[in-house]
Amino acid sequence: MASDAWDQEHRWVLTLEERIADTLRRLERDGDDGRPRLVDTTMQYAPVSGGVKRYLHAKRDWLNRNRPGVKHTLVVPGRRTRARPEATVTLAAAKIPFTTGYRWPMSRRKWATWLQSLNPSVIEAGDPYGPGTAAIDAGQAIGAPVIGFCHSDPAHLAALHWGEWARKPIEKKWAEIFGQFDRVVAPSRFIASRLREAGVTRIVERPLGVDVETFHPDRADRAGVRAELGVGANDRLLVFAGRAAKEKNVDVLIEAVQTLGAPYRLVLVGAGEGMPIEGRVISLPFERDSLKVARIVASCDAFVHANEKEPFGLVALEAMACGVPVVAPSTGGVSETVDETVGQRAASLEPDEYAAAIEALFERDLAAIGDAARTRAANRYSWNRVFEDLCMLYADVSGRREFVEPQDAYAFH
């Protein structure tokens, strides 16, 4: 009897969600102006989020300015369900313990229902988890193409956090889900190769980008930032900005700067939370304001990055756009952006070898390397170039010319 009562309540909740979504669908149909809609959905979206959230917000801003013939909606988890179809739909999801605010969707069917209600021309799923599988369901139900953007390697993360036993089953499931997308976007050759190793096909390599106006050498305020941090004018200031996550290998950065000693100092923006902070390390809270992050990064001497399995490394690209040289691993996605022209690669993540790479960088012409870093970021990785390429992909899978039409082709009020 208890089971029957639970089933009835569960069916009622799903029916209620479907009724809400159906109302939204009818409202959309009544107000339909004929424009195609791109729907982005992911669970990698939280108050303290990394590159995925910045990518999605940058895309929305760019589409609003450059593709008025396209509607765009984000569907992401939140504390409660709220629908603003022209901006963001948040769906109630349970908070994941011991994370920085990430939430896990509990109902694949509910998520798919909401995606369908938006009548998308293209769905892009930013992960292979609940939103990714729901996107596949929704796309199949309404005949919309679904693109999977591979922002992470969950098999590697599972092995890192749970042990090697978790790698193979997670990789198998990862490949199974990504194999169902109409196209799979890989932000680097590294991730593309991981997908191919897992048996995934229909892969398109498209890098992420950077806001070259926000992240700019002119944001630097060396004297002001050093005064605020309490460091001397001659200190060699290293910086890393990001989430406090195990795969970031922040402990390597801390050990390296301790090995180097004076005059090196390390500034951790967000990434120092929960870490044993040493005397030469300055830990700052996570900063949501990109302009404030750019000011700190641009005011430092070098950016340090230690994730050898990084899918892309957006934060390193932001440092380059600020005209700051980067020390990075010699493997992973970040190594495709950072070479000896724009920084220094470390031979390994052994603290001594990473420290040696930092010293080698400071023996070179930092100003010239910083200029080269800025030029590469602006010429190869501006969001404008990245989104123009992505829109060609959206037009290809959907057949909708609005994704590639010039800005003045449409005027909607």
Secondary structure, DSSP 8 states (H G I E B T S, - for coil): -HHHHHHHHHHHHHHHHHHHHHHHHHHHHHT--S--EEEEE-S---SS--HHHHHHHHHHHHHHHH-TT-EEEEEEEESS-EE-TTSEEEEE-EE-TTSSS-EE-S-HHHHHHHHHHT--SEEEESSSSHHHHHHHHHHHHHT--EEEE----HHHHHHHHH-GGGHHHHHHHHHHHHTTSSEEEESSHHHHHHHHHTT--SEEE----B-TTTS-GGG--HHHHHHHHT--TTSEEEEEES---GGG-HHHHHHHHHHH-TTEEEEEESTTTTS---TTEEEE-----HHHHHHHHHTSSEEE---TT-SS-HHHHHHHHTT--EEEESSSGGGGT--TTTEEEES-SSHHHHHHHHHHHHTS-HHHHHHHHHHHHHHH-BHHHHHHHHHHHHHHHH--GGGTS-GGG----
